[in-house]
Amino acid sequence: MCARVAEIMTDDVVAVEQTTTLESVARQMLGRDIGSVVITAESTPYGIITESDIVSAAYQSGRPLADIPTKRVASHPLVTIEPNRSTRLAVKRMQDERIKKLVVVDGLEIQGIITTQDLIDHYGYLSEKLQTIREQRQREPSWPRR
């Protein structure tokens, strides 16, 4: 059975208003050891900023991060998924949109974020469990069957 997004998402999501500077966003990313921040417009999910977005903006503009509002750099519109959706759909949406992170929303409320790394970790865990079951079955006598 395919897992649901809510089962493997990270629910501790950092969100800031679109008027926040990239310097502030970068500081939060470094301080919390995270790779993205959700950008909101009047508390409604608007876009997302990733580490690579910050590096690209700094390089291309030549301006200090304190002078760059997140709204200029945020990926928008935000690609989202609902928590009750399957991880299979999350993978498809990431492939279709060519992105690595999906913000999980219920209506307009941010519930979490699911990343390609979350999916890799989850399916890696499942692969390990299946391998353990396979090895146990190989060690068990084949007779008598129940």
Secondary structure, DSSP 8 states (H G I E B T S, - for coil): ---BHHHHSB----EEETTSBHHHHHHHHHHHT-SEEEEEETTEEEEEEEHHHHHHHHHHH-S-GGG-BHHHHSBSS--EE-TTSBHHHHHHHHHHHT-SEEEEEETTEEEEEEEHHHHHHHHHHHHHHHHHHHHHHHHS-SSS--
